[in-house]
Amino acid sequence: MKAFELRQLSDAELLKRIQDERESLSNLRFQKVIGQLENPIKVRLVRRDIARMCSILRERSIKKVSVQAEPTEKTE
């Protein structure tokens, strides 16, 4: 999935997708070990998708912290 599509999802949806993709990665690794994996590049793509989603969540958390940490301007 593309990054701009993932950015449209909420944090909860991203966390759910990360969980689903990790389960998928586990299944792919199992298939690889027993020799049933037809497309070994799929493992790499799933890992990259997980990393992309984690990066987006991290960007959002950093943005929230930086917005909260900004000092408010006082007018005299």
FENNORVEN-V34236 format. One record per pair of residues at least 12 apart in sequence whose ideal C-beta (glycine too) atoms are under 10 Angstrom apart, sorted by the first residue. I is the first residue (numbers start at 1). J is the second residue. Records with the same first field share a line. If there is no record, write none. Layout:
I->J ; J
This chain:
1->17 ; 21 ; 49 ; 52 ; 53
2->49 ; 52
3->52 ; 53 ; 55 ; 56
6->49 ; 52 ; 53 ; 55 ; 56 ; 57
7->56 ; 59 ; 60
9->53 ; 56
10->60
11->56 ; 57 ; 60 ; 61 ; 64
13->53
14->52 ; 53 ; 54 ; 56 ; 57 ; 60
15->53 ; 54 ; 57
17->49 ; 50 ; 53
18->49 ; 50 ; 51 ; 52 ; 53 ; 54 ; 56 ; 57
19->50
20->50
21->45 ; 46 ; 47 ; 49 ; 50 ; 51 ; 52 ; 53
22->46 ; 47 ; 50
24->42 ; 43 ; 46 ; 49 ; 50
25->42 ; 43 ; 45 ; 46 ; 47 ; 49 ; 50
26->46
27->46
28->40 ; 42 ; 43 ; 44 ; 45 ; 46 ; 47
29->43 ; 46
31->43
